[in-house]
């Protein structure tokens, strides 16, 4: 059985990271962008990380430039933007594709595990979120317009 812990990705600093390092944690995996109408959600994501991180939540940000060219920068620019504009301290990863033939394997798996609206697997826009339980299985998928604070009850349940 495949779980989130079976994947690896390159972090925002260019270092390979095995998601196995988060084994036993609850993950909130999000495709992010710096120039999107939903970009202010970084504030809520950071708030979730700070509030629930000590209890086992890890927010993982994956920049993606597949939606309206809203993540045009390189990793250093993205990291600076997130840090300086939203004081982001949760783990950020290198830019990935979430759809298409070049989609990152983690994102292919996430979509296979929890289809979107009307059963359509494709990620529709930036700030789609996946909540992964401590067992590494996908619990729920959230739409871009679902604000981070609106999923706090689901995070609480996953952490319990």
C-alpha positions, -999 to 999 in steps of 0.1 A, spaced: 0 0 0 14 34 -10 14 62 15 27 98 14 58 86 32 68 66 1 76 98 -18 105 123 -19 108 158 -32 134 185 -35 130 212 -9 131 250 -17 169 250 -10 175 223 -36 180 194 -12 163 160 -17 140 152 11 122 119 19 87 125 31 93 95 54 109 121 77 72 131 85 61 96 93 35 97 121 27 133 115 -5 148 100 3 165 67 -14 194 49 0 194 14 -8 225 -7 1 238 -41 10 274 -36 17 305 -58 30 340 -50 8 360 -74 -26 344 -69 -58 358 -55 -55 331 -29 -19 339 -19 -31 356 13 -39 320 25 -2 318 34 -12 336 65 -37 310 75 -14 281 65 14 296 87 -11 300 115 -21 263 113 15 253 113 23 274 144 -8 263 163 -9 226 154 28 219 146 37 211 182 9 185 182 21 168 149 8 188 119 33 196 91 22 220 64 41 214 31 40 241 4 47 231 -32 50 261 -55 34 256 -89 33 277 -120 6 258 -140 -22 282 -133 -21 316 -150 17 319 -146 12 330 -110 44 315 -97 70 330 -121 99 332 -97 128 308 -91 131 290 -57 152 317 -41 127 344 -51 98 323 -39 115 316 -6 122 353 -1 87 363 -10 71 338 14 95 347 42 94 385 38 57 389 29 40 362 50 67 351 75 63 315 63 83 290 84 66 258 73 85 235 49 86 247 13 96 227 -17 109 233 -52 84 243 -79 65 213 -92 38 205 -118 7 191 -102 -11 182 -135 0 166 -168 26 142 -178 53 160 -158 33 161 -126 53 153 -95 46 116 -84 34 128 -50 7 149 -67 -3 121 -91 -8 99 -61 -27 126 -41 -51 131 -70 -56 94 -74 -64 90 -38 -89 118 -36 -106 131 -67 -119 166 -69 -153 180 -76 -175 156 -97 -147 130 -94 -123 150 -117 -88 143 -105 -70 174 -121 -60 202 -97 -81 231 -108 -61 260 -93 -35 271 -68 -41 264 -31 -57 230 -35 -51 212 -2 -48 176 8 -50 165 45 -30 133 51 -34 113 83 -7 100 106 -9 67 86 2 85 54 -32 80 38 -52 109 23 -81 119 45 -96 148 25 -91 172 -4 -100 208 -2 -108 234 -29 -86 265 -34 -114 287 -19 -115 266 13 -96 288 37 -70 272 60 -88 282 91 -120 265 79 -103 231 80 -91 234 116 -117 210 129 -106 183 104 -70 189 115 -80 186 152 -97 153 144 -67 140 125 -44 149 153 -66 132 180 
